[in-house]
Amino acid sequence: MKQQVTSFLALFFLMLITGVFWGTWFTLTRSLEIFSPEEFIHIGQTIISNVAVPMRIIMPSGILLLILAIWFAENKKSPVFISAIISLALIVTVLLITLIILVPIDNEIREWTVETIPADWMEKRHTWNLFHSARTFLSLASFACFSFFLVFENYAVRRNKVN
């Protein structure tokens, strides 16, 4: 039971993490190039203030739950177990992209005004867009790998119990 609850919570938190990134990419990032500096600053600062604190809780919690779900997995010798490890590696990569590349850009955007926007703001926007897209698709892949693991790991466990 402990394994099932932990796996469910890990999958749920992965869905939350991925949903935040996917929603932003799907609704905003694909259109970033058309926003004026004023719009970009306003939207950027609003999103940063909305997600910064919750994601400080959701991402580490999701990673911890994923580690626990992998730890509690019954069939670590199953070939599908590697998909859980890949899921973990992908979501840790997402965290690193966020902390090393995107948060520093967010911290700059948080301080910008129309009067103080730097001359290279379009370059920073392009970098943010590129790495946000990368973390979005890496988080989708992480979610897919862990979902695959849960579906087929349970099948392998049931099959082994029958034999």
N, C-alpha and C positions, 0 to 999 in steps of 0.2 A: 504493500500500500504506500509506503514511504517513497518508493521509486516512482509510482504512478503520479502521486501528488506533486512531487518535485519536477517531474518531466512536464506535467501540465502547466505548472507555474513558469517553468523555463520557456516553454513554447509561447505562453501568454505574454511574457515580458519581451520575448523576441518579436512578437507581433506588434507590441506597442512601440518598440524601438524602430522597427522597420516601417511601421505606419507613419511615424513622425517624419522620417526621411522621405518615404515614398510620397506622402501628401504634399510636402514642400516641393519636391522635384516635379511632381505631376501638375501641380497647380501654379507654381511660381517660377522655378528655376529655368524652365524651358522658355520663359518670356523675359528673363532678366535684362536682356540686351535692349529692350524697347523702353525701359523705364528711364525717366529723367533723373538727374541727380537728386532732386527733392523727393521724388517718389521712392527711389532706391533707398535713401537714408531713412525715410519714414517707415517703409515696409520692413527694412532690415532691423531697425531698432525695435519695432513692435514684435517681430518674430523672436528676436533675441530675448526680449523681456518675458515673452510668453513661455519659451522652452528652456531657458538656461537652468533654472532651479529644478523643474521636474526631471529633466534629463540627467542631472547630477545624481538623482536617486534611481531612476529607471535603468540607465545603462549599467552601472555597477551591480545593481540587484539582478538584472538579467544575466550578466556574465557569471555572477556567483551561483545563481540557480542553474545555469547551464553546466557549470563545473560539477555541482552536486548531482545533477541528473546523470552526467557521464560517470561519475564516481559510483552511483547506485545502480548503474545499468547491470542487468543480470547476465548478459551474454557478450562479454568483452572480446571473445574470440570470433564472433560473427563477422563476416566480411563487411556488413553494413555499419559496424561500429566505427569504422574510419570516417563515415559521413558525419558522425557526431563530433569527432575530433576536428574535422575540416570546418564544421559549423563554428566551433569555438575559436579556431584560428582566424576565421573570417570576421567574427564579431569583435575580436580583440584588435584586428587590423582597423576596423571601423572606429573603434575607440581611439586608437593611435592617430589616425587621420584627423579625427575631431580635435583631439588635444594639441597635437603638434602643428597642424596647419590651419584648421578652421577657427578654433577658439581665439588664437591671436588676431586673426582678421576681424572676427566678431568684436573683440575688445576695441579695435580701432574704430570700427563702424559705430559702436556705441557712443563714441565721443565726437563724431562728425556732426557738423552743421552745414548748411548750404554755403555759408561764408568760409568755413574752414576745411571743406572737403579737399583732400590732397590731389595734386595734379595727376598722379598715377592711379586714381580711383577706379578707372575702367580696367586696368591691369589687375588690381586686387579683386574686383568683381569677377573677372575671368578666372582667376585662380580659385576663388571661392566656388564658383559655378562648376569648374572642372572637378575639384575634389569632393564637393557635395554630391555630384553625380556618381563619382566612384564609390563613395561610402553608401549611397542609396543602393546601388546594384550589388555591392558586397553584402549589405545587410539582407537584401532579398535572397541572395545565394545562401547566406547563413541560415535564414529561416527555412528555405527549401531543403537544405542538407539535414537540418535537425528534424524537420517533418518527415523526411524520407527515413531517417534513422528510427523514429518512433513507430512508424507504420511497419517497417520491415523487421525491426528488432523484435517487436512483439510477435510477429508472424514466426520468426525463427525460434523464439522461446517456446511458443505453443507447439511448433513442429517437433522440437527436441523433446518436449514432455510426452508427446504421443509415441515417439520411437522408443 
